[in-house]
Amino acid sequence: MRKSVINFFVLLVIAVVNTNGFAQKMITKTGSIKFQASVPSYEEVAAENKSVSAVLERSTGDFAALVLIKGFRFKVALMEEHFNENYMESEKFSKATLKGKIEDFDISKVTNASKNFTLKGDFTIHGKTKSLTVIAKVSKAANGVNVIGVFEVKPEDFDIEIPSLVRNKIADKIKINYNFLLVE
């Protein structure tokens, strides 16, 4: 599994410069993913990972993101331990990926004002892949673009088992927020 993570980073580095020397891809290694799985009247179930890697092909809208599961930080250390060991099995399923395409992407039409694009792709987590279609808000930033958005997933769709003892303390749908500042 570690080898595939290293290969992903090598591809990111290679992708930055094409044979003409012009940047064709925009990348980040400091993207952010937050998830919220809280329900009212119970302890907050939320975490953030600020070390997410992503790459966007300027000319095609091809997009890929990779997050290491163990990089999610919780307010409560015990909750983080349970998340990694009992639910996500992060030793076995160490990463999550999103590979897809931002439809009708045209870098020349991106402005300071956010514009909605459709991002279609395959989301893989806990060893299970599902097709995903989400709205990505894209806006111009210094040396690149911001890509932000939100989507929801159900744990059972990815074979993530929630024990009946805590089932009512965790939301049926997990809200995932992503924020990437991709630079040239």
CYANA upper distance limits for C-alpha pairs under 8 A (distance plus 0.5 A):
  1 MET  CA      5 VAL  CA      7.14
  1 MET  CA     94 SER  CA      7.66
  2 ARG  CA      6 ILE  CA      6.81
  3 LYS  CA      7 ASN  CA      6.61
  4 SER  CA      8 PHE  CA      6.69
  5 VAL  CA      9 PHE  CA      6.99
  6 ILE  CA     10 VAL  CA      6.73
  7 ASN  CA     11 LEU  CA      6.69
  8 PHE  CA     12 LEU  CA      6.82
  9 PHE  CA     13 VAL  CA      6.88
 10 VAL  CA     14 ILE  CA      6.72
 11 LEU  CA     15 ALA  CA      6.35
 12 LEU  CA     16 VAL  CA      7.00
 12 LEU  CA     27 ILE  CA      7.81
 12 LEU  CA     55 VAL  CA      7.46
 13 VAL  CA     17 VAL  CA      8.45
 14 ILE  CA     18 ASN  CA      8.48
 15 ALA  CA     24 GLN  CA      8.08
 15 ALA  CA     25 LYS  CA      6.82
 16 VAL  CA     23 ALA  CA      6.10
 16 VAL  CA     24 GLN  CA      7.07
 16 VAL  CA     25 LYS  CA      5.96
 16 VAL  CA     26 MET  CA      7.50
 16 VAL  CA     27 ILE  CA      8.11
 16 VAL  CA    184 GLU  CA      7.96
 17 VAL  CA     21 GLY  CA      5.90
 17 VAL  CA     22 PHE  CA      6.37
 17 VAL  CA     23 ALA  CA      5.46
 17 VAL  CA     24 GLN  CA      7.12
 17 VAL  CA     25 LYS  CA      8.09
 18 ASN  CA     22 PHE  CA      6.59
 18 ASN  CA     23 ALA  CA      7.05
 18 ASN  CA     24 GLN  CA      7.18
 23 ALA  CA    184 GLU  CA      6.50
 24 GLN  CA     57 GLU  CA      6.58
 24 GLN  CA     58 ARG  CA      6.13
 24 GLN  CA     59 SER  CA      7.53
 24 GLN  CA    184 GLU  CA      8.27
 25 LYS  CA     55 VAL  CA      7.02
 25 LYS  CA     56 LEU  CA      5.96
 25 LYS  CA     57 GLU  CA      4.95
 25 LYS  CA     58 ARG  CA      6.04
 25 LYS  CA    184 GLU  CA      7.02
 26 MET  CA     55 VAL  CA      6.11
 26 MET  CA     56 LEU  CA      5.68
 26 MET  CA     57 GLU  CA      7.04
 26 MET  CA     58 ARG  CA      7.48
 26 MET  CA    144 GLY  CA      7.32
 26 MET  CA    182 LEU  CA      5.63
 26 MET  CA    183 VAL  CA      5.29
 26 MET  CA    184 GLU  CA      5.10
 27 ILE  CA     53 SER  CA      7.84
 27 ILE  CA     54 ALA  CA      6.08
 27 ILE  CA     55 VAL  CA      4.85
 27 ILE  CA     56 LEU  CA      6.90
 27 ILE  CA    181 LEU  CA      8.40
 27 ILE  CA    182 LEU  CA      5.21
 27 ILE  CA    183 VAL  CA      5.94
 27 ILE  CA    184 GLU  CA      7.17
 28 THR  CA     52 VAL  CA      8.01
 28 THR  CA     53 SER  CA      5.89
 28 THR  CA     54 ALA  CA      5.87
 28 THR  CA     55 VAL  CA      7.15
 28 THR  CA    180 PHE  CA      7.39
 28 THR  CA    181 LEU  CA      6.88
 28 THR  CA    182 LEU  CA      5.57
 28 THR  CA    183 VAL  CA      7.09
 29 LYS  CA     51 SER  CA      6.30
 29 LYS  CA     52 VAL  CA      6.02
 29 LYS  CA     53 SER  CA      4.62
 29 LYS  CA     54 ALA  CA      7.11
 30 THR  CA     50 LYS  CA      6.15
 30 THR  CA     51 SER  CA      5.06
 30 THR  CA     52 VAL  CA      5.97
 30 THR  CA     53 SER  CA      6.90
 30 THR  CA    180 PHE  CA      8.00
 30 THR  CA    181 LEU  CA      8.35
 31 GLY  CA     50 LYS  CA      6.17
 31 GLY  CA     51 SER  CA      6.27
 31 GLY  CA     52 VAL  CA      5.05
 31 GLY  CA     53 SER  CA      6.63
 31 GLY  CA     54 ALA  CA      7.66
 31 GLY  CA    178 TYR  CA      8.09
 31 GLY  CA    179 ASN  CA      6.35
 31 GLY  CA    180 PHE  CA      5.00
 31 GLY  CA    181 LEU  CA      7.01
 32 SER  CA     48 GLU  CA      7.51
 32 SER  CA     49 ASN  CA      6.11
 32 SER  CA     50 LYS  CA      4.84
 32 SER  CA     51 SER  CA      6.99
 32 SER  CA     52 VAL  CA      6.35
 32 SER  CA    178 TYR  CA      6.21
 32 SER  CA    179 ASN  CA      5.65
 32 SER  CA    180 PHE  CA      6.89
 33 ILE  CA     48 GLU  CA      6.19
 33 ILE  CA     49 ASN  CA      5.85
 33 ILE  CA     50 LYS  CA      7.13
 33 ILE  CA     52 VAL  CA      7.63
 33 ILE  CA    176 ILE  CA      7.37
 33 ILE  CA    177 ASN  CA      6.11
 33 ILE  CA    178 TYR  CA      4.98
 33 ILE  CA    179 ASN  CA      6.98
 34 LYS  CA     46 ALA  CA      7.78
 34 LYS  CA     47 ALA  CA      6.19
 34 LYS  CA     48 GLU  CA      4.74
 34 LYS  CA     49 ASN  CA      6.94
 34 LYS  CA    176 ILE  CA      6.25
 34 LYS  CA    177 ASN  CA      5.65
 34 LYS  CA    178 TYR  CA      7.03
 35 PHE  CA     46 ALA  CA      6.02
 35 PHE  CA     47 ALA  CA      6.14
 35 PHE  CA     48 GLU  CA      7.03
 35 PHE  CA    174 ILE  CA      7.15
 35 PHE  CA    175 LYS  CA      6.00
 35 PHE  CA    176 ILE  CA      4.91
 35 PHE  CA    177 ASN  CA      6.71
 36 GLN  CA     45 VAL  CA      6.64
 36 GLN  CA     46 ALA  CA      5.00
 36 GLN  CA     47 ALA  CA      7.46
 36 GLN  CA    174 ILE  CA      6.38
 36 GLN  CA    175 LYS  CA      5.65
 36 GLN  CA    176 ILE  CA      7.07
 37 ALA  CA     44 GLU  CA      8.14
 37 ALA  CA     45 VAL  CA      5.66
 37 ALA  CA     46 ALA  CA      6.50
 37 ALA  CA    170 ILE  CA      6.04
 37 ALA  CA    171 ALA  CA      5.38
 37 ALA  CA    172 ASP  CA      8.30
 37 ALA  CA    173 LYS  CA      7.54
 37 ALA  CA    174 ILE  CA      5.42
 37 ALA  CA    175 LYS  CA      7.04
 38 SER  CA     42 TYR  CA      7.74
 38 SER  CA     43 GLU  CA      7.66
 38 SER  CA     44 GLU  CA      5.64
 38 SER  CA     45 VAL  CA      5.22
 38 SER  CA     46 ALA  CA      7.33
 38 SER  CA    169 LYS  CA      7.52
 38 SER  CA    170 ILE  CA      6.08
 38 SER  CA    171 ALA  CA      6.10
 39 VAL  CA     43 GLU  CA      8.46
 39 VAL  CA     44 GLU  CA      7.99
 39 VAL  CA    168 ASN  CA      8.46
 39 VAL  CA    169 LYS  CA      6.56
 39 VAL  CA    170 ILE  CA      6.51
 39 VAL  CA    171 ALA  CA      6.05
 42 TYR  CA    169 LYS  CA      6.57
 43 GLU  CA    169 LYS  CA      8.20
 45 VAL  CA     74 PHE  CA      8.45
 45 VAL  CA    170 ILE  CA      7.59
 46 ALA  CA     74 PHE  CA      6.84
 46 ALA  CA     75 LYS  CA      8.45
 47 ALA  CA     72 PHE  CA      6.17
 47 ALA  CA     73 ARG  CA      5.66
 47 ALA  CA     74 PHE  CA      5.15
 47 ALA  CA     75 LYS  CA      7.97
 48 GLU  CA     71 GLY  CA      8.46
 48 GLU  CA     72 PHE  CA      5.57
 48 GLU  CA     73 ARG  CA      5.87
 48 GLU  CA     74 PHE  CA      7.51
 49 ASN  CA     67 VAL  CA      8.23
 49 ASN  CA     71 GLY  CA      5.90
 49 ASN  CA     72 PHE  CA      4.93
 49 ASN  CA     73 ARG  CA      6.78
 50 LYS  CA     71 GLY  CA      8.21
 50 LYS  CA     72 PHE  CA      8.45
 51 SER  CA     67 VAL  CA      7.73
 51 SER  CA     71 GLY  CA      7.62
 52 VAL  CA     65 ALA  CA      7.57
 52 VAL  CA     66 LEU  CA      6.47
 52 VAL  CA     67 VAL  CA      5.38
 52 VAL  CA     68 LEU  CA      7.89
 53 SER  CA     65 ALA  CA      6.08
 53 SER  CA     66 LEU  CA      5.78
 53 SER  CA     67 VAL  CA      7.07
 54 ALA  CA     63 PHE  CA      7.86
 54 ALA  CA     64 ALA  CA      6.00
 54 ALA  CA     65 ALA  CA      4.56
 54 ALA  CA     66 LEU  CA      6.80
 54 ALA  CA    180 PHE  CA      7.88
 54 ALA  CA    182 LEU  CA      8.00
 55 VAL  CA     63 PHE  CA      6.26
 55 VAL  CA     64 ALA  CA      5.94
 55 VAL  CA     65 ALA  CA      7.02
 55 VAL  CA    182 LEU  CA      7.66
 56 LEU  CA     61 GLY  CA      6.77
 56 LEU  CA     62 ASP  CA      6.28
 56 LEU  CA     63 PHE  CA      5.10
 56 LEU  CA     64 ALA  CA      7.27
 56 LEU  CA    182 LEU  CA      7.89
 57 GLU  CA     61 GLY  CA      5.81
 57 GLU  CA     62 ASP  CA      5.65
 57 GLU  CA     63 PHE  CA      6.99
 58 ARG  CA     62 ASP  CA      8.30
 58 ARG  CA    106 ASP  CA      8.08
 58 ARG  CA    107 ILE  CA      6.76
 59 SER  CA    105 PHE  CA      8.33
 59 SER  CA    106 ASP  CA      7.64
 59 SER  CA    107 ILE  CA      7.91
 60 THR  CA    101 LYS  CA      8.25
 60 THR  CA    105 PHE  CA      7.32
 60 THR  CA    106 ASP  CA      8.47
 61 GLY  CA    101 LYS  CA      5.82
 61 GLY  CA    102 ILE  CA      5.30
 61 GLY  CA    103 GLU  CA      7.11
 61 GLY  CA    104 ASP  CA      7.93
 61 GLY  CA    105 PHE  CA      5.69
 61 GLY  CA    106 ASP  CA      8.10
 62 ASP  CA     99 LYS  CA      8.37
 62 ASP  CA    100 GLY  CA      6.41
 62 ASP  CA    101 LYS  CA      4.75
 62 ASP  CA    102 ILE  CA      6.76
 63 PHE  CA     98 LEU  CA      8.34
 63 PHE  CA     99 LYS  CA      6.38
 63 PHE  CA    100 GLY  CA      5.77
 63 PHE  CA    101 LYS  CA      5.79
 63 PHE  CA    102 ILE  CA      7.29
 64 ALA  CA     97 THR  CA      7.69
 64 ALA  CA     98 LEU  CA      5.97
 64 ALA  CA     99 LYS  CA      4.85
 64 ALA  CA    100 GLY  CA      6.82
 65 ALA  CA     97 THR  CA      6.01
 65 ALA  CA     98 LEU  CA      5.65
 65 ALA  CA     99 LYS  CA      7.06
 66 LEU  CA     95 LYS  CA      7.33
 66 LEU  CA     96 ALA  CA      6.35
 66 LEU  CA     97 THR  CA      5.07
 66 LEU  CA     98 LEU  CA      7.22
 67 VAL  CA     71 GLY  CA      8.10
 67 VAL  CA     95 LYS  CA      6.03
 67 VAL  CA     96 ALA  CA      5.83
 67 VAL  CA     97 THR  CA      6.97
 68 LEU  CA     72 PHE  CA      8.32
 68 LEU  CA     94 SER  CA      6.36
 68 LEU  CA     95 LYS  CA      4.88
 68 LEU  CA     96 ALA  CA      7.03
 69 ILE  CA     84 ASN  CA      7.94
 69 ILE  CA     88 MET  CA      8.19
 69 ILE  CA     90 SER  CA      6.55
 69 ILE  CA     93 PHE  CA      8.36
 69 ILE  CA     94 SER  CA      6.01
 69 ILE  CA     95 LYS  CA      5.70
 69 ILE  CA     96 ALA  CA      7.36
 70 LYS  CA     84 ASN  CA      7.08
 70 LYS  CA     90 SER  CA      6.94
 70 LYS  CA     94 SER  CA      7.55
 72 PHE  CA     80 GLU  CA      8.15
 73 ARG  CA     80 GLU  CA      7.19
 74 PHE  CA     79 MET  CA      7.31
 74 PHE  CA     80 GLU  CA      6.09
 76 VAL  CA     80 GLU  CA      7.08
 77 ALA  CA     81 GLU  CA      6.81
 78 LEU  CA     82 HIS  CA      6.74
 79 MET  CA     83 PHE  CA      6.54
 80 GLU  CA     84 ASN  CA      6.78
 81 GLU  CA     85 GLU  CA      6.52
 81 GLU  CA     86 ASN  CA      8.50
 82 HIS  CA     86 ASN  CA      5.67
 82 HIS  CA     87 TYR  CA      7.24
 83 PHE  CA     87 TYR  CA      5.62
 83 PHE  CA     88 MET  CA      6.35
 83 PHE  CA     89 GLU  CA      8.25
 84 ASN  CA     88 MET  CA      5.68
 84 ASN  CA     89 GLU  CA      5.93
 84 ASN  CA     90 SER  CA      5.62
 84 ASN  CA     91 GLU  CA      8.25
 85 GLU  CA     89 GLU  CA      5.43
 85 GLU  CA     90 SER  CA      7.00
 85 GLU  CA     91 GLU  CA      8.16
 87 TYR  CA    160 ILE  CA      6.54
 87 TYR  CA    161 GLU  CA      6.85
 87 TYR  CA    162 ILE  CA      7.33
 88 MET  CA     93 PHE  CA      7.49
 88 MET  CA    126 HIS  CA      6.75
 88 MET  CA    160 ILE  CA      7.24
 89 GLU  CA     93 PHE  CA      6.43
 89 GLU  CA     94 SER  CA      8.24
 89 GLU  CA    126 HIS  CA      8.04
 90 SER  CA     94 SER  CA      5.05
 90 SER  CA     95 LYS  CA      7.99
 93 PHE  CA    125 ILE  CA      7.94
 93 PHE  CA    126 HIS  CA      5.75
 93 PHE  CA    127 GLY  CA      6.63
 94 SER  CA    126 HIS  CA      8.49
 95 LYS  CA    125 ILE  CA      7.33
 95 LYS  CA    126 HIS  CA      8.25
 96 ALA  CA    123 PHE  CA      7.95
 96 ALA  CA    124 THR  CA      5.93
 96 ALA  CA    125 ILE  CA      5.04
 96 ALA  CA    126 HIS  CA      7.73
 97 THR  CA    122 ASP  CA      8.43
 97 THR  CA    123 PHE  CA      6.30
 97 THR  CA    124 THR  CA      5.70
 97 THR  CA    125 ILE  CA      7.29
 98 LEU  CA    121 GLY  CA      7.12
 98 LEU  CA    122 ASP  CA      6.13
 98 LEU  CA    123 PHE  CA      4.99
 98 LEU  CA    124 THR  CA      6.91
 99 LYS  CA    121 GLY  CA      5.86
 99 LYS  CA    122 ASP  CA      5.91
 99 LYS  CA    123 PHE  CA      7.22
100 GLY  CA    119 LEU  CA      7.33
100 GLY  CA    120 LYS  CA      5.94
100 GLY  CA    121 GLY  CA      4.16
100 GLY  CA    122 ASP  CA      6.68
101 LYS  CA    119 LEU  CA      6.14
101 LYS  CA    120 LYS  CA      6.07
101 LYS  CA    121 GLY  CA      6.74
102 ILE  CA    117 PHE  CA      6.90
102 ILE  CA    118 THR  CA      6.22
102 ILE  CA    119 LEU  CA      4.85
102 ILE  CA    120 LYS  CA      7.03
102 ILE  CA    136 ALA  CA      8.35
103 GLU  CA    117 PHE  CA      7.02
103 GLU  CA    118 THR  CA      6.06
103 GLU  CA    119 LEU  CA      6.68
103 GLU  CA    120 LYS  CA      7.86
104 ASP  CA    117 PHE  CA      8.03
105 PHE  CA    117 PHE  CA      7.84
106 ASP  CA    110 VAL  CA      7.50
110 VAL  CA    114 SER  CA      8.43
110 VAL  CA    115 LYS  CA      7.78
110 VAL  CA    138 VAL  CA      7.54
110 VAL  CA    139 SER  CA      6.31
110 VAL  CA    140 LYS  CA      6.31
111 THR  CA    115 LYS  CA      8.38
111 THR  CA    139 SER  CA      6.04
111 THR  CA    140 LYS  CA      5.47
112 ASN  CA    139 SER  CA      5.68
112 ASN  CA    140 LYS  CA      5.19
112 ASN  CA    141 ALA  CA      7.50
113 ALA  CA    139 SER  CA      6.18
113 ALA  CA    140 LYS  CA      7.89
114 SER  CA    137 LYS  CA      6.07
114 SER  CA    138 VAL  CA      5.72
114 SER  CA    139 SER  CA      5.00
114 SER  CA    140 LYS  CA      8.35
115 LYS  CA    137 LYS  CA      5.89
115 LYS  CA    138 VAL  CA      5.84
115 LYS  CA    139 SER  CA      6.90
116 ASN  CA    135 ILE  CA      6.67
116 ASN  CA    136 ALA  CA      6.20
116 ASN  CA    137 LYS  CA      5.10
116 ASN  CA    138 VAL  CA      6.92
117 PHE  CA    135 ILE  CA      6.17
117 PHE  CA    136 ALA  CA      5.69
117 PHE  CA    137 LYS  CA      6.75
117 PHE  CA    138 VAL  CA      7.65
118 THR  CA    133 THR  CA      7.31
118 THR  CA    134 VAL  CA      6.35
118 THR  CA    135 ILE  CA      5.30
118 THR  CA    136 ALA  CA      6.52
119 LEU  CA    132 LEU  CA      8.44
119 LEU  CA    133 THR  CA      6.16
119 LEU  CA    134 VAL  CA      5.77
119 LEU  CA    135 ILE  CA      6.48
119 LEU  CA    136 ALA  CA      6.60
120 LYS  CA    131 SER  CA      7.97
120 LYS  CA    132 LEU  CA      6.21
120 LYS  CA    133 THR  CA      4.94
120 LYS  CA    134 VAL  CA      7.08
121 GLY  CA    131 SER  CA      6.22
121 GLY  CA    132 LEU  CA      5.87
121 GLY  CA    133 THR  CA      7.09
122 ASP  CA    129 THR  CA      6.76
122 ASP  CA    130 LYS  CA      6.07
122 ASP  CA    131 SER  CA      5.00
122 ASP  CA    132 LEU  CA      6.26
123 PHE  CA    129 THR  CA      5.99
123 PHE  CA    130 LYS  CA      5.91
123 PHE  CA    131 SER  CA      6.68
123 PHE  CA    132 LEU  CA      6.80
124 THR  CA    128 LYS  CA      5.91
124 THR  CA    129 THR  CA      4.66
124 THR  CA    130 LYS  CA      6.98
125 ILE  CA    129 THR  CA      7.12
125 ILE  CA    158 PHE  CA      7.13
126 HIS  CA    158 PHE  CA      6.71
126 HIS  CA    159 ASP  CA      7.70
126 HIS  CA    160 ILE  CA      7.58
127 GLY  CA    158 PHE  CA      8.02
128 LYS  CA    158 PHE  CA      5.81
128 LYS  CA    159 ASP  CA      7.83
129 THR  CA    158 PHE  CA      7.93
134 VAL  CA    149 GLY  CA      8.29
134 VAL  CA    150 VAL  CA      8.04
134 VAL  CA    151 PHE  CA      6.94
135 ILE  CA    149 GLY  CA      6.92
135 ILE  CA    150 VAL  CA      8.08
136 ALA  CA    147 VAL  CA      6.70
136 ALA  CA    148 ILE  CA      6.22
136 ALA  CA    149 GLY  CA      5.58
136 ALA  CA    150 VAL  CA      8.39
137 LYS  CA    146 ASN  CA      8.29
137 LYS  CA    147 VAL  CA      6.13
137 LYS  CA    148 ILE  CA      5.72
137 LYS  CA    149 GLY  CA      6.48
138 VAL  CA    145 VAL  CA      7.15
138 VAL  CA    146 ASN  CA      6.02
138 VAL  CA    147 VAL  CA      5.15
138 VAL  CA    148 ILE  CA      7.14
139 SER  CA    145 VAL  CA      6.07
139 SER  CA    146 ASN  CA      5.77
139 SER  CA    147 VAL  CA      7.36
140 LYS  CA    144 GLY  CA      6.80
140 LYS  CA    145 VAL  CA      5.04
140 LYS  CA    146 ASN  CA      6.79
141 ALA  CA    145 VAL  CA      5.25
141 ALA  CA    146 ASN  CA      6.62
141 ALA  CA    181 LEU  CA      8.08
142 ALA  CA    183 VAL  CA      8.29
143 ASN  CA    183 VAL  CA      5.83
143 ASN  CA    184 GLU  CA      6.46
144 GLY  CA    181 LEU  CA      7.65
144 GLY  CA    182 LEU  CA      5.99
144 GLY  CA    183 VAL  CA      4.70
144 GLY  CA    184 GLU  CA      6.35
145 VAL  CA    181 LEU  CA      6.39
145 VAL  CA    182 LEU  CA      5.89
145 VAL  CA    183 VAL  CA      7.11
146 ASN  CA    179 ASN  CA      7.69
146 ASN  CA    180 PHE  CA      6.12
146 ASN  CA    181 LEU  CA      5.02
146 ASN  CA    182 LEU  CA      6.70
147 VAL  CA    178 TYR  CA      8.39
147 VAL  CA    179 ASN  CA      6.40
147 VAL  CA    180 PHE  CA      5.64
147 VAL  CA    181 LEU  CA      7.01
147 VAL  CA    182 LEU  CA      8.07
148 ILE  CA    177 ASN  CA      8.02
148 ILE  CA    178 TYR  CA      5.94
148 ILE  CA    179 ASN  CA      4.89
148 ILE  CA    180 PHE  CA      6.75
149 GLY  CA    177 ASN  CA      6.32
149 GLY  CA    178 TYR  CA      6.01
149 GLY  CA    179 ASN  CA      7.30
150 VAL  CA    175 LYS  CA      7.50
150 VAL  CA    176 ILE  CA      5.96
150 VAL  CA    177 ASN  CA      4.85
150 VAL  CA    178 TYR  CA      6.72
151 PHE  CA    175 LYS  CA      6.45
151 PHE  CA    176 ILE  CA      5.87
151 PHE  CA    177 ASN  CA      7.23
152 GLU  CA    173 LYS  CA      6.41
152 GLU  CA    174 ILE  CA      5.82
152 GLU  CA    175 LYS  CA      5.05
152 GLU  CA    176 ILE  CA      6.37
153 VAL  CA    157 ASP  CA      7.97
153 VAL  CA    173 LYS  CA      5.94
153 VAL  CA    174 ILE  CA      5.79
153 VAL  CA    175 LYS  CA      7.34
153 VAL  CA    176 ILE  CA      8.29
154 LYS  CA    158 PHE  CA      7.86
154 LYS  CA    172 ASP  CA      6.65
154 LYS  CA    173 LYS  CA      5.23
154 LYS  CA    174 ILE  CA      6.61
155 PRO  CA    159 ASP  CA      6.99
155 PRO  CA    160 ILE  CA      5.48
155 PRO  CA    161 GLU  CA      7.54
155 PRO  CA    162 ILE  CA      8.35
155 PRO  CA    172 ASP  CA      7.96
155 PRO  CA    173 LYS  CA      7.74
155 PRO  CA    174 ILE  CA      7.89
156 GLU  CA    160 ILE  CA      5.89
156 GLU  CA    161 GLU  CA      7.04
162 ILE  CA    166 VAL  CA      7.49
162 ILE  CA    167 ARG  CA      6.26
163 PRO  CA    167 ARG  CA      6.37
164 SER  CA    168 ASN  CA      8.13
166 VAL  CA    170 ILE  CA      7.36
